[in-house]
């Protein structure tokens, strides 16, 4: 489905404000936002990442070897630079990632590595579904549509009564982080022409909105008092609303104000186990917000990531490994390229 049709669908649902315009804020071109230094960082990062693909097509090493979420994010990093399945400088890497994730698809429709982490398969499933939906239409394989449709069906059928999702494909409970992952996957699948019920999106939006705290940030769960706001999950929540077509409104404005408190600052290091996760979602939120939000945030995170790149071209994460950190960093740095449909305004 093209962008115009997707926009019309979301407007019909009432998810897009009539005042929203995709060209409301004039933006600097990619040539201006991606500097020679950041392009060099991107090129070095992509080459390092390409060298890390496992023989079976997956990514990740050690305890996270073959992790489906990490593998999907690596594939998205290559596509963010313009490569597509079988085409472009890293097209073969994208194709091998597709092969790996399709092979990981289970009879239930769940796409996850064999030895999934203790947190359950829904993170892997959500990111894998997102990646495959982005590839659909660029790869002429009947099995891709079949397994993508089954993956989407699993997400739809496992939504809980609150409207969210959690670690396992069960209707028991929900949290904001896993929910955002599934909403992005559903949006990408819908854009690709896979059926997604309106009520599934409506219930997910309602859940995300209920998770917002008075300070504009978002709690982790509605159950047990919810909890305080945190930057990473608040950035993710904005992206969930954007994925449902909500780009303006009181909830988004308050959330963006909350995120502004964490604007990257020169010399201030905030790296923790959720650093890449938070910045991955924050740069998407600012990209869709446009205007002053994007103009301030992207150059700040760009310079921070350039400074953090290691001499071999990679980035590192204390919890999820260098492949994960490098893929996330590359997706962030390449955001102005506007290559992936899920990120396009």
Order of alpha helices (4+ residues) and beta strands (2+ residues): alpha-alpha-alpha-alpha-alpha-alpha-alpha-alpha-alpha-alpha-alpha-alpha-alpha-alpha
